[in-house]
Amino acid sequence: MGSKSFGNLLDLASGNLLDIPQTPRSLPRVMTVPGIISDVDGYGISDGDSDVISLPCRERKIIVANFLPLNGKRDSETGKWKFSLDNDSPLLHLKDGFSPETEVIYVGSLKTHVDVGEQDEVSQSLFEEFNCVATFLPQDVHKKFYLGFCKQQLWPLFHYMLPMCPDHGERFDRGLWQAYVSANKIFADKVMGVINLEEDYIWIHDYHLMVLPTFLRRRFHRVKLGFFLHSPFPSSEIYRTLPVREELLRGLLNCDLIGFHTFDYARHFLSCCCRMLGLEYESKRGHIALDYLGRTVFLKILPIGIHMGRLESVLNLPATADKLKEIQEKYRGKKVILGVDDMDIFKGLSLKILAFEHLLQQYPSMLGKIVLIQIVNPARGSGKDVQEAKKETYDTVKRINERYGSPDYEPVVLIDRPVPRFEKSAYYAMAECCIVNAVRDGMNLVPYKYTVCRQGTPSMDKSLGVSDDSPRTSTLVLSEFIGCSPSLSGAIRVNPWDVDAVADSIYSAITMSDFEKQLRHKKHFHYISTHDVAYWARSFSQDLERASRDHYSKRCWGVGWGLGFRLVALSPNFRRLSIEQTVNAYRRSSKRAIFLDYDGTLVPESSIVKDPSAEVISALKSLCSDPNNTIFIISGRGKVSLSEWLAPCENLGIAAEHGYFTRWNKSCDWETSGLSDDLEWKKVVEPIMRLYTETTDGSNIEAKESALVWHHQDADPDFGSCQAKELLDHLETVLVNEPVIVNRGHQIVEVKPQGVSKGLVTGKILSRMLEDGRAPDFVVCIGDDRSDEEMFENISTTLSAQSSSMSTEIFACTVGRKPSKAKYFLDEVSDVVKLLQGLASTTSPKPRYPSHLRVSFESVV
């Protein structure tokens, strides 16, 4: 049983964590009606979640994000805190995608600092009034967590910026990582305080909380957990530079559903899982899924939308119409190009302004006719990079205006102040073209807002004296490196680094025919209006429900320490093989059959030396000495290697190359499986495999007597997997009329004769025993990989078909806790050796019967 203090999980930061006061528990005890509160000092580890009380409750969504959708300030008269909903927050708009009966609870931090003495009162008020649960981070933790690890390390890295030198980004700081983990634990504490396991769905937002799923999954194995990343996810070459890369990956994989804005971001995540964790993925009925230790982790690709009603309500304000008239009058006769960006190094502000300067140089006729209005939102972070970006932007604007401007013409208008929504909406509605030139960005919603504002509303049209049926136009120039670019196919896509091309694209946008502008606008508006934030929330919620359906159909084990924790989900009947129980069954039996795989079962897969240990040889010799025992090693390895390694065990049966070659003991001759000895197909397969080997660095061919195997475990994971799929298709095409099967296994493609498998040879051995009147009443079968699954399945099938009423105790066992057709598992090879030694210790050596099993194996077929 894990420690109740949860201390082992906090040691995961590879150092002592900050001295964090225990999160106050008074608020959760008041609010937690449908669940149960964990111990005051922390949380235990729950296997079956048996400590969670399930009471009737309507469906709830727990939305967890860094900040709550609230604004707060002190009342000037009473000195008390006053809070209001932030109607611009996308988190608040999510509710539109849920059913009216759904209760939504928000968990997150406040944007303002609340003194410790006021926190309990504020917490109670926020929950009662807004259904919000506040996580109060100590100021030093918050600074290191948010401004430190999130903004100085994760944010730049996720936007492809590496700290190559001290002047180019902050190097990894273990202290900031500890603060990140500490903050995530505090969030976990609050979520655990309000969760009702059977009713609640938890939806975590963005990179600030990437290890939160590990805390929650460790405590509640069957929690229904979704995560959406609002930023880009970098390529594996970038992500792999992060020292805590596996901890963050495993954190996301502890979710049931992971959402990304674009396929590129999802593809990069999958590549990281493949390269760092060896995971493979597939498409299941249109959904991308990762098989992670028996759990299926689904990926969702869907960009967030905007809240149409909220934006249209702003357009209907009289202040918006008045501001629009003012702007139209001010820039009458000029075409306005609009940019709205945060002040940071990834928005490409200076590149955009340089492109506009180049436009004025290349097209002098545009002077005095076009204006770039750049609205700058306040920077979300602070640091030298922000100050440098701001200085460069101002210097460039000043130079352009001095060179190309005049007393009545300012080419670039920089608005660097807080701009009210109504004013910003007026600029959107007035601009001929909108340009978003970010060098790397997540889901930038500026193009969506611009398009909706250009569409306008009936009320706004009336205020401006515009006809309802007048044509609507808009043009977009978008960087190909932003999240919304794939969804707006009518935009002019640009490489922001190519200043000349961006200038030409802006010129094309403003000189485009009205008819083409109308077509592009119509296409964009249709997509944006049908894929709003409610659609996004509803779709994610439905997929999370689908991904969580089988939570109670499997048995779960938690393995690993700290942030290396992961959950193994297996059949409810799957359990550890008891050596004592197996030995007792062995004693009771009279006829026995034992089938053992070799690599990964008797010898560790990672072992360079493949000879069996002295303990294995001793146990096998003892077991083979009993005439009531039939012992077989069934392996994919060749007969020469197996006969050499197992030479001391004279009475041991060996089935080599998955059963193509078989002998009952050392004195018997090797027999083939009875299939055709015609291996002419090898002449076709080998050149093809050689071609793929030459073009795939790190691959090789293993030539067996009966089979050919193409290995790609040392190749690039992505390229090797791609080549394996192509090779499989190639071989299946050319071998369609040959008596062979082409299999794709873990990092291999194998071609072997039809009718050869471990399952078939196991069935034949058992059938021979039944024919000779030696029906076993005790069977042990142990293996570790996919090919052994056929043995587990075939044993039950063969024995259940016997006419005898005698019952047989079957111990089918896989090595390692993983999904399997076996009923039992042992953790590692050493456990298998202990089992064999336990069985051998009860065996009484007797003279072997010499002849009746020494029969040609062909007679079995």
PEURHU-V542155 format. One record per pair of residues at least 12 apart in sequence whose ideal C-beta (glycine too) atoms are under 8 Angstrom apart, sorted by the first residue. I is the first residue (numbers start at 1). GAP is how many residues later the second one is. If there is no record, write none. Layout:
I;GAP  I;GAP
//
This chain:
1;43  1;44  2;42  2;43  3;39  3;41  4;35  4;37  4;38  4;39  4;40  5;36  5;37  6;36  6;37  6;38  6;179  7;35  8;553  8;554  9;176  9;205  9;206  9;209  9;552  9;553  9;554  9;556  10;171  10;172  10;175  11;550  11;551  12;169  12;235  12;549  12;550  12;551  12;552  13;161  13;164  13;165  13;168  13;169  14;160  14;163  15;159  15;160  15;163  16;162  17;161  17;164  17;165  18;120  18;122  18;123  18;126  18;160  18;161  18;164  20;118  20;121  20;162  20;165  20;166  21;117  22;18  22;19  23;112  23;113  23;163  23;166  23;167  24;95  24;96  24;99  24;112  25;12  25;15  25;168  26;94  26;97  27;93  27;96  27;97  27;100  27;106  27;166  28;105  28;162  28;164  28;165  28;166  29;164  30;94  30;97  31;96  31;102  31;162  31;163  32;161  32;162  33;22  33;24  34;19  34;20  34;21  34;23  34;162  34;165  35;17  35;18  35;159  35;160  35;161  35;162  36;15  36;16  36;17  37;156  38;13  38;154  38;155  38;181  43;149  43;176  44;175  45;173  45;174  45;513  46;173  46;174  46;175  47;174  47;509  47;510  47;511  48;173  48;508  49;148  49;171  49;172  49;173  52;143  52;144  52;145  52;146  52;168  54;142  54;143  54;144  55;141  57;139  57;142  58;43  58;44  58;45  58;141  59;40  59;42  59;43  59;44  59;140  59;141  59;142  60;42  60;43  60;44  60;45  60;136  60;139  60;140  60;141  61;33  61;37  61;41  61;42  61;43  61;44  61;139  61;140  61;141  61;142  61;480  62;43  62;44  62;45  62;129  62;132  62;133  62;138  62;139  62;140  62;141  63;28  63;31  63;41  63;42  63;43  63;44  63;140  63;142  64;42  64;43  64;44  64;123  64;127  64;138  64;139  64;140  64;141  64;145  64;148  65;26  65;41  65;42  65;43  65;139  65;140  65;141  65;143  65;144  66;42  66;43  66;80  66;84  66;139  66;140  66;142  66;143  67;41  67;42  67;43  67;44  68;23  68;38  68;39  68;40  68;41  68;42  68;43  68;58  68;62  68;64  68;66  69;16  69;17  69;20  69;22  69;23  69;37  69;63  70;13  70;14  70;15  70;16  70;40  70;41  70;56  70;60  70;62  71;12  71;13  71;14  71;15  71;40  72;12  72;38  72;39  72;40  73;39  81;33  81;37  81;41  81;44  83;42  83;43  83;46  83;47  85;45  87;223  88;222  88;333  90;214  90;217  90;443  91;15  91;114  93;214  93;217  93;440  93;441  93;444  94;109  94;439  94;440  94;443  95;442  96;211  96;436  96;437  96;438  96;441  97;436  97;437  97;438  97;439  97;440  97;441  97;442  97;443  97;444  98;439  98;440  98;443  103;28  104;27  105;26  105;27  105;28  105;89  106;24  106;25  106;26  106;27  107;25  107;26  107;28  107;80  107;83  107;84  107;87  108;24  108;25  108;26  108;27  108;79  109;25  109;26  109;27  109;28  109;33  110;12  110;24  110;26  113;26  114;20  114;22  116;20  119;15  119;17  122;12  123;13  133;57  133;58  133;60  133;61  134;56  135;51  135;52  135;54  135;55  136;50  137;46  137;49  140;39  141;38  141;41  141;42  141;45  142;41  144;31  144;32  144;34  144;35  144;36  145;31  145;34  145;35  145;37  145;38  145;63  146;37  146;62  147;234  147;235  148;25  148;28  148;31  148;32  149;24  149;27  149;28  149;30  149;31  150;30  150;57  150;58  151;229  151;230  151;232  152;17  152;18  152;21  152;24  152;229  152;231  153;17  153;19  153;20  153;23  153;89  154;53  155;52  155;76  155;226  156;13  156;14  157;77  157;81  157;82  157;84  157;85  158;49  158;73  158;74  158;75  158;76  159;72  159;73  159;75  159;187  159;280  159;281  159;282  160;72  160;74  160;75  160;78  160;280  161;184  161;185  162;76  162;79  169;216  172;70  172;71  172;72  177;66  177;67  180;31  181;30  181;382  183;25  184;25  184;26  184;27  184;28  184;31  185;30  187;22  187;25  188;24  188;27  188;28  188;31  191;21  191;25  192;24  192;27  192;28  195;25  195;28  197;23  197;25  197;26  200;23  200;24  201;23  201;25  201;340  201;343  201;344  201;347  202;14  202;21  202;22  202;23  202;24  203;23  203;24  203;25  203;337  203;338  203;341  204;21  204;22  204;23  204;24  204;51  205;22  205;23  205;25  206;22  206;23  206;24  206;25  207;22  207;23  207;24  210;17  210;38  210;41  210;42  211;36  211;37  211;40  211;352  212;39  213;12  213;14  213;38  213;39  213;41  213;42  214;33  214;36  214;37  214;40  214;349  214;351  216;38  217;37  217;38  217;348  217;350  218;340  218;347  221;335  221;337  221;346  222;329  222;330  222;334  224;32  224;320  224;321  224;324  224;327  225;29  225;30  225;31  225;32  225;323  226;29  226;30  226;31  226;32  226;33  226;314  226;318  226;321  227;25  227;28  227;30  227;31  227;32  228;30  228;31  228;32  228;312  229;29  229;30  229;31  229;32  229;36  229;213  230;31  230;74  230;212  230;213  231;211  232;29  232;32  232;33  232;208  232;209  232;210  232;251  233;27  233;32  233;33  233;35  233;36  234;34  235;33  235;36  236;32  236;35  236;36  236;39  236;40  239;29  239;33  240;32  240;35  240;36  244;319  245;27  245;31  246;30  246;31  246;318  247;315  247;316  247;317  249;23  249;24  249;27  249;28  250;27  250;313  250;314  250;315  250;316  251;312  252;17  253;20  253;24  253;37  253;39  253;44  253;313  254;311  254;312  254;313  255;42  256;39  256;41  256;42  256;288  256;291  256;292  257;40  257;41  257;42  257;43  257;283  257;286  257;287  257;290  258;39  258;40  258;41  258;42  259;40  259;41  259;42  259;43  259;281  260;39  260;40  260;41  261;40  261;41  261;42  261;43  261;181  261;182  261;222  261;223  262;39  262;41  262;221  262;224  263;38  263;223  265;218  266;22  266;33  266;35  269;30  270;18  270;20  270;29  271;446  271;447  273;17  274;443  274;444  274;447  275;442  275;443  278;439  279;12  279;13  280;441  281;18  284;12  287;12  287;13  287;256  288;13  291;528  292;274  293;266  293;273  293;274  293;275  293;276  293;524  293;525  294;260  294;274  294;275  294;276  294;524  294;525  295;272  295;273  295;274  296;251  296;254  297;250  298;245  298;248  298;249  300;239  300;240  300;243  302;234  302;237  302;238  303;140  303;180  303;181  303;183  303;184  303;228  303;233  304;139  304;141  304;229  304;232  305;143  305;223  305;226  305;227  305;228  305;229  305;230  305;231  306;139  306;142  306;143  306;146  306;222  306;226  306;227  307;225  307;226  307;227  308;144  308;220  308;221  308;224  311;114  311;138  311;141  311;142  312;140  312;145  314;107  314;108  314;111  315;110  315;114  315;138  315;141  315;142  315;144  315;145  316;141  316;143  316;144  317;105  318;145  319;103  320;102  320;103  320;105  320;106  320;109  320;140  321;105  321;139  321;142  321;143  323;99  323;100  323;103  324;102  324;105  324;106  324;136  324;140  325;139  326;100  327;99  327;100  327;103  328;102  331;40  331;99  333;36  334;34  334;35  334;36  334;37  335;34  335;35  335;36  335;97  335;98  335;175  336;34  336;35  336;37  336;91  336;94  336;95  336;96  336;97  337;19  337;33  337;34  337;35  337;36  337;94  337;95  337;96  337;97  337;98  337;169  337;172  337;173  338;34  338;35  338;36  338;37  338;89  338;90  338;92  338;93  338;95  338;96  338;97  338;112  339;13  339;33  339;34  339;35  339;36  339;95  339;96  339;97  339;98  340;34  340;35  340;37  340;84  340;87  340;88  340;94  340;106  341;33  341;34  341;35  341;36  341;95  341;97  341;105  342;34  342;35  342;36  342;37  342;38  343;33  343;34  343;35  343;36  343;43  343;46  343;47  343;50  343;73  344;35  344;36  344;37  344;41  344;42  344;45  345;40  345;41  345;43  345;44  346;92  346;93  346;94  346;95  347;90  347;91  347;92  347;94  348;89  348;90  348;91  348;131  348;148  349;25  349;27  349;40  349;44  349;88  350;39  350;42  350;43  350;46  351;86  351;88  351;145  351;146  351;148  351;151  352;20  352;22  352;83  352;85  352;144  352;150  353;19  353;21  353;40  353;43  353;44  353;47  353;59  354;42  354;145  355;82  355;144  355;145  355;147  355;148  355;151  356;16  356;44  356;55  356;56  356;147  356;150  357;39  357;42  357;43  357;47  358;141  358;142  358;144  358;145  359;144  359;147  359;148  360;40  360;44  360;51  362;141  362;142  362;145  363;144  366;141  367;37  367;42  367;44  368;38  368;41  370;41  370;140  371;39  371;40  371;41  371;42  372;39  372;40  372;41  373;40  373;42  373;54  373;58  374;23  374;38  374;39  374;40  374;41  375;40  375;44  375;49  375;52  376;17  376;38  376;39  376;40  377;42  378;40  393;21  394;20  397;15  397;17  400;12  425;24  425;28  428;21  428;22  428;25  428;26  429;24  429;25  429;27  429;31  431;19  431;23  432;43  432;77  432;78  433;41  433;42  433;43  433;44  433;73  433;76  433;77  434;12  434;13  434;16  434;40  434;41  434;42  434;43  435;41  435;42  435;43  435;67  435;71  435;74  436;40  436;41  436;42  436;43  436;46  437;40  437;42  437;57  437;59  437;65  438;41  438;43  438;44  438;58  439;40  439;42  439;57  439;58  440;41  440;42  441;38  441;40  441;41  441;42  442;40  442;41  443;39  443;40  443;41  444;38  444;39  444;40  445;39  447;29  447;31  447;37  447;41  447;44  447;77  448;36  448;80  450;24  450;26  451;23  451;25  451;70  451;73  451;74  451;77  452;73  452;76  452;77  454;18  454;19  454;20  454;67  455;17  455;66  455;70  456;16  471;43  471;47  472;46  472;49  472;50  472;53  473;41  473;44  473;45  473;48  474;43  474;46  474;47  474;50  475;17  475;34  475;35  475;37  475;42  475;45  475;46  476;12  476;14  476;15  476;16  476;33  476;44  476;48  477;14  477;15  477;17  477;25  477;28  477;29  477;32  478;13  478;14  478;15  478;16  479;14  479;15  479;16  479;17  480;13  480;14  480;15  481;15  487;40  487;44  488;36  488;39  489;34  490;29  490;30  490;31  490;33  490;34  491;29  491;33  492;13  492;16  492;17  553;19  554;15  554;16  554;17  554;18  555;14  555;15  555;16  555;17  555;18  555;19  556;12  556;13  556;14  557;13  557;260  559;258  568;249  568;250  570;247  570;248  570;249  570;250  571;248  573;250  574;246  574;248  574;249  574;250  574;251  575;248  575;249  575;250  576;248  576;249  576;250  576;251  577;234  577;236  577;247  577;248  577;249  577;258  579;252  579;255  579;256  579;259  580;258  582;198  582;229  582;253  582;256  582;257  583;255  583;256  583;258  583;259  585;193  585;224  585;226  586;192  586;253  586;256  587;255  588;190  589;39  589;187  589;188  589;189  589;220  590;38  590;187  591;37  591;178  591;183  591;184  591;185  591;186  591;187  592;34  592;36  592;37  592;38  592;184  592;185  592;186  592;187  592;188  593;36  593;37  593;38  593;39  593;172  593;173  593;176  593;183  593;185  593;186  593;187  594;29  594;35  594;36  594;37  594;38  594;185  594;186  594;187  594;245  595;37  595;39  595;167  595;170  595;184  595;185  595;186  595;187  595;196  595;200  596;35  596;36  596;37  596;38  596;185  596;186  596;187  596;236  597;36  597;37  597;38  597;161  597;185  597;186  597;187  597;188  597;191  597;194  598;35  598;37  598;39  598;44  599;36  599;37  599;38  599;185  600;183  600;184  600;185  600;215  600;229  601;181  601;182  601;183  601;187  601;214  601;228  601;231  602;14  602;31  602;227  602;230  602;231  603;13  603;226  604;224  604;225  605;179  610;31  610;35  611;34  612;33  612;34  613;220  615;218  615;222  616;217  616;220  617;29  617;31  617;32  618;219  618;222  619;214  619;217  619;218  619;220  619;221  620;26  620;29  620;32  620;216  620;220  621;27  621;28  622;218  622;219  622;221  622;223  623;213  623;216  623;217  623;220  624;25  624;26  624;27  624;28  625;26  625;218  625;220  625;221  625;223  626;217  626;218  626;219  626;220  627;219  627;220  627;221  627;222  629;214  630;23  630;135  630;139  630;144  630;146  630;223  631;18  631;20  631;21  631;22  632;20  632;21  632;22  632;23  632;130  632;133  633;13  633;19  633;20  633;21  633;22  634;21  634;24  634;25  634;124  634;127  634;128  634;149  634;157  635;19  635;20  635;21  635;23  636;21  636;22  636;151  637;19  637;20  638;18  638;19  638;66  638;67  639;15  639;17  639;18  639;22  639;24  639;31  639;66  642;12  642;14  643;13  643;23  647;19  649;17  650;15  650;16  650;17  651;14  651;15  651;197  652;13  652;14  653;12  653;112  655;103  655;106  655;110  656;14  657;47  657;48  657;49  657;50  657;95  657;99  658;49  658;94  658;98  658;99  658;100  658;103  658;129  659;14  659;97  659;98  659;99  659;101  659;102  659;103  659;105  660;12  660;13  660;15  660;45  660;46  660;47  660;92  660;93  660;96  661;12  661;44  661;45  662;99  662;195  663;194  664;189  664;190  664;191  664;193  665;188  665;189  667;187  668;186  669;187  671;185  671;186  671;187  672;185  672;186  673;80  673;82  673;83  673;87  673;88  673;184  673;188  674;183  674;184  674;186  674;187  675;64  675;78  675;79  675;80  675;81  676;63  676;77  678;61  679;27  679;74  681;54  681;57  681;58  681;59  681;70  682;26  684;50  684;51  684;54  685;23  685;46  685;50  685;66  686;15  686;17  686;22  688;39  688;42  688;43  688;46  689;12  689;19  689;21  689;38  689;60  692;18  692;31  692;34  692;35  693;17  695;28  696;16  696;19  696;23  696;24  696;27  697;18  697;19  698;14  698;15  698;16  698;17  698;18  698;22  699;12  699;13  699;15  699;16  699;21  699;24  700;14  706;46  706;47  706;50  707;43  707;44  707;45  707;46  707;49  708;42  708;43  709;39  709;40  709;41  709;42  710;14  710;17  710;38  710;39  710;40  711;36  711;37  712;12  712;35  712;36  713;34  713;35  720;27  724;20  724;23  724;24  724;25  725;19  727;22  728;14  728;16  728;21  731;18  731;20  735;16  739;14  739;15  740;12  740;13  740;14  741;12  741;13  745;40  745;41  745;42  746;39  746;40  757;30  757;33  758;25  758;29  758;30  758;32  758;33  759;31  759;32  759;34  759;35  760;30  760;34  762;19  762;28  762;29  762;32  762;33  762;36  763;31  763;32  763;34  763;35  764;93  764;96  764;97  765;95  766;13  766;29  766;32  766;33  767;31  767;93  768;85  768;87  768;92  770;32  770;34  772;80  772;81  775;27  775;29  775;31  775;33  776;23  776;32  777;29  777;30  777;31  777;32  778;30  778;31  779;16  779;20  779;29  779;30  779;31  779;32  779;33  780;31  780;33  780;55  780;59  781;14  781;29  781;30  781;31  781;32  781;41  782;31  782;32  782;33  782;44  782;50  782;53  783;31  783;32  783;39  784;30  784;31  784;32  788;26  789;31  789;32  789;33  791;21  792;20  792;22  792;28  792;29  792;30  793;28  795;15  795;17  796;14  796;16  810;13  811;12  811;13  812;12  813;12  813;13  814;12  815;12  815;13  815;14  815;16  815;17  816;12
//
